[in-house]
Amino acid sequence: MSVDGTADGEGALVLQERVDPYSFTARLEHEARGLRAAPREQDDVVLAGLEREVALALDQLDSLGDLRGRLALSLLRSECQVLTDLHRSDARASPYAIDPEGNYAVQHRRERMMLRGRLLQLDQERRRLALDFEQRQRALWDRLGGLLAKHLQLRP
C-alpha cells in the first residue's frame, strides 16, 4: 500500500492510500461488495443470513476506514500546531536571551524540549493507532473470508 497526493478544489493536498487491486484483501472486499450488490434469486434463509453478515462486515470495514482517516487528520493537525509553535518559539527567541556560554535561556530550552516531547507523543500515538487499526482490519478480513467461503459452499 502506498500514499497518493492529489489536490482538492481549494488547492490543498489530500493524501489517500492506494490499495493494490491484485492483493488478496482487495479481491476479497471486491467479491464481498459484489455479493452485497447482487440481487438474490432465491429465498434461502441461511444464505440470506450469511449475506447480512457479509454486509455487516463490509460496513464495519468502511466505518473503520473512516475512523482511521478522521483520527489521522486530527493527529496531523495536532502535529502541525506543535511544529508551528516550535517555529514560533525560535522566532521569539531574543538574541539577548543568550547566556555568556552562547546557550539559549533556560526558559526557551524548556519550551523547546516540551514541544519536542509532544511531537514524540504524537508519533507514538500514531504508531499505536496504526497497529490497532491493522489488527481490527485483519480480524474483519478474516471474518469476511470465512463468511464468503461458507456462502460459496452453500450456494447452489
Long-range contacts (C-beta under 8 A, 24 or more apart in sequence): 25-141, 28-141, 28-144, 28-145, 28-148, 29-58, 29-61, 29-141, 29-144, 31-148, 32-57, 32-58, 32-144, 32-147, 32-148, 33-58, 35-148, 35-151, 42-156, 44-154, 46-154, 47-151, 47-154, 47-155, 50-147, 50-150, 50-151, 50-154, 51-151, 53-147, 54-144, 54-147, 54-148, 54-151, 57-140, 57-143, 57-144, 57-147, 58-144, 60-140, 61-137, 61-140, 61-141, 61-144, 64-133, 64-136, 64-137, 64-140, 68-129, 68-133, 71-129, 72-126, 72-129, 75-122, 75-125, 75-126, 75-129, 78-122, 79-119, 79-122, 82-115, 82-118, 82-119, 82-122, 83-119, 85-115, 86-112, 86-115, 86-116, 86-119, 89-115
